[in-house]
Amino acid sequence: MESTAHEKFMRMAIDLSEYNVKQGIGGPFGAVIVKDGVVVASSANRVIPENDPTAHAEISAIRLACHELATFNLTGCEIYTSCEPCPMCLGAIYWARIDKIYFANTRADAADIGFDDEFIYQEAGKPVDKRKLPCEQLMRDDALQIFRLWQSSDVKLNIKY
């Protein structure tokens, strides 16, 4: 894709983030998902209006794109986001199998205005027993039985990746 197309899609993401702030809707984040040069989905940050801490722009756009394409596999898609994705959004982008991320602001820029995800980046890499948020494992043997059930389920066997 040529540079002007990339800039067009990034401009859309940035415009979504600006609209969100100017309208008093929510945070300064926007995301656009593109497949074969066509916008499949776009969203601004929806955390405040939806009272949903997972409704970041990237995740909201992923949800819309998956619905639009009737798949959870967004291989062949690219995401344009007004800011480098936080750890949650980065994980969702990987799970969705998006081919490439284009971003404008950096995570350092986000930290400068109070969106500091560095703590989460650090915590994710620590062993469970060293994290600030207490974690306790319960009933693993019972839960493992369900994992074994999944391994041979028709749902899993019929998934097309």
C-alpha positions in Angstrom: 0.0 0.0 0.0 1.4 3.4 -0.9 2.2 6.0 1.7 -0.8 8.2 1.0 -3.2 5.3 1.7 -1.4 4.7 5.0 -1.6 8.4 5.9 -5.3 8.4 4.9 -6.1 5.6 7.3 -3.9 7.0 10.1 -5.7 10.4 9.6 -9.0 8.6 10.1 -7.7 7.1 13.4 -6.4 10.4 14.6 -9.7 12.1 13.6 -11.6 9.6 15.6 -9.5 10.3 18.7 -10.0 14.1 18.2 -13.7 13.7 17.8 -13.9 11.6 21.0 -12.2 14.3 23.0 -14.0 17.3 21.5 -17.4 15.7 21.9 -16.6 14.8 25.5 -17.1 11.1 24.8 -13.9 9.7 26.1 -10.1 9.2 25.8 -8.0 10.5 22.9 -7.7 7.2 21.0 -8.9 6.0 17.6 -8.4 2.8 15.6 -9.2 1.8 12.0 -9.0 -1.8 10.7 -8.3 -2.2 7.0 -8.4 -5.2 4.7 -7.2 -5.1 1.1 -7.2 -1.3 1.2 -10.8 -1.0 2.5 -11.9 0.1 5.9 -13.6 -2.9 7.6 -14.2 -1.2 11.0 -13.3 1.8 13.1 -13.8 3.0 16.6 -12.7 5.6 19.1 -12.1 4.7 22.8 -15.5 3.7 24.3 -14.4 3.1 28.0 -16.4 6.0 29.5 -19.7 5.8 27.5 -19.9 2.0 27.8 -18.5 1.8 31.4 -16.2 -0.9 30.1 -12.5 -0.8 30.9 -11.8 -3.1 27.9 -13.5 -0.9 25.4 -10.3 0.7 24.1 -10.3 1.9 20.5 -8.4 -1.1 19.2 -10.5 -3.7 21.0 -13.7 -2.0 20.0 -12.5 -1.9 16.3 -11.5 -5.5 16.5 -14.9 -6.5 17.8 -16.6 -4.6 15.0 -14.3 -6.1 12.3 -14.8 -9.6 13.6 -18.6 -9.1 13.4 -18.4 -7.5 10.0 -16.2 -10.3 8.5 -17.9 -13.1 10.5 -14.6 -14.4 11.9 -12.3 -14.1 14.9 -9.3 -14.4 12.6 -8.3 -11.0 11.1 -5.4 -12.3 9.1 -5.0 -10.1 6.1 -6.0 -7.0 8.1 -3.9 -4.1 9.3 -4.7 -1.8 12.2 -4.1 2.0 12.3 -4.2 3.4 15.8 -3.7 6.9 17.0 -1.4 5.5 19.8 0.9 2.6 20.4 -1.3 -0.1 21.8 -1.4 -0.8 25.5 -0.6 -4.4 26.7 -4.3 -5.4 26.6 -4.8 -4.1 23.1 -1.5 -5.5 21.9 -2.6 -8.9 23.2 -6.0 -8.6 21.4 -4.2 -7.6 18.2 -2.0 -10.7 18.4 -5.0 -13.0 19.2 -6.9 -11.5 16.2 -3.9 -12.3 14.0 -3.8 -8.8 12.5 -0.9 -8.6 10.1 0.5 -5.2 11.0 0.1 -2.3 13.4 0.6 1.3 12.4 0.6 3.8 15.2 1.0 7.6 15.7 1.7 8.5 19.4 4.0 6.4 21.4 3.4 4.8 24.8 5.7 7.4 26.2 3.5 10.2 24.7 0.5 8.5 26.4 2.3 8.3 29.7 3.1 12.1 29.5 -0.7 12.8 29.6 -1.5 10.3 32.3 -2.1 7.0 30.4 0.9 5.2 31.8 0.8 1.4 31.0 4.4 0.7 32.0 3.3 -0.8 35.3 1.2 -3.4 33.3 4.0 -4.1 30.9 6.3 -4.8 33.8 3.8 -6.9 35.8 2.9 -9.1 32.8 6.5 -10.4 32.6 6.8 -11.3 36.3 6.1 -14.7 37.8 2.5 -14.9 39.2 3.7 -14.9 42.8 5.8 -11.7 42.3 2.9 -9.5 40.9 1.3 -6.7 42.9 -2.1 -8.1 42.3 -2.5 -11.2 44.5 -3.2 -14.4 42.5 -4.1 -17.8 43.9 -4.6 -20.9 41.9 -7.6 -23.1 42.7 -9.1 -26.4 41.3 -6.5 -26.9 38.5 -7.3 -30.6 38.1 -11.0 -29.9 37.6 -10.2 -27.2 35.1 -7.7 -29.4 33.2 -10.5 -31.9 32.5 -12.3 -29.2 30.5 -9.1 -28.4 28.6 -9.0 -32.1 27.7 -12.6 -32.0 26.6 -11.8 -29.0 24.4 -9.0 -30.8 22.7 -11.4 -33.3 21.1 -14.5 -31.0 20.8 -16.2 -30.6 17.4 -16.0 -26.8 17.9 -12.2 -26.9 18.1 -11.9 -29.4 15.3 -14.0 -27.2 13.0 -12.2 -23.9 13.6 -10.5 -22.5 10.5 -7.5 -20.5 11.3 
